[in-house]
């Protein structure tokens, strides 16, 4: 009887936490009209991705913001690298100096934040690239850097790892978070659905573009969530997700994104 009562109370607590207490927040610091065009790793193809040159080129082209990946080096530097291994080095086991020697155009989060500060009203999406489930130092370091930057009202922090997002949210509750997922069967099954989103009280959902449908976007938007999708490079895919009502579209080619939004010059 006592156990049953506790289970009922727990169920009620979960319902309240994932229902009335979940209030997604907007991005008051982003002044660009929606839908946003976001440069995936800055630009890709024409310049090395995740470099200051790529980020600057994306913003110079007229995009509304940037998406990037952040990892932590052995000596605590926050570097913007997508792959866990670069030039034969495992990012988390290498020092910043070792990585710079192998990749001279290596960018840091501090360098990107300086660039974003120069471009008022733009959005920055930072993805936590975690190594396993216990990459706690990455979430703490990124939280500290973003809070110190003063750019929190136009930053979204995303991850496939609900543990990383939880750790980040506890460290920086004022900064918006997004749950990132893909229905691709190659993704481990916990990452194929946005089931952790209510528990984490995220502010946005970042589905891979094949998961975007008008019905899903309408349901998510009714909840107050922002919906930003990736990586959209084909005109037909761009038209489909924009028609579904997403808030932001991430792509590799700024010119193609702007054409899809009817903003080509």
Secondary structure, 3 states (H helix, E strand, C coil): CHHHHHHHHHHHHHHHHHCCCCCCCCCCCCCCCCCEEEEECCCCCCCCCCCHHHHHHHHHCCCCEEEEEEEECCCCCEECCCCCEECCEEHHHCCHHHHHHHCCCCCEHHHHHHHHHCCCCCEEEEEECCCCCCCHHHHHHHHHHHHHHCCHHHEEEEECCHHHHHHHHHHCCCCEEEEEECCCCCCCHHHHCCCCHHHHCCCEEEEEHHHCCHHHHHHHHHCCCEEEEECCCCHHHHHHHHHHCCCEEEECCHHHHHHHCCCCC
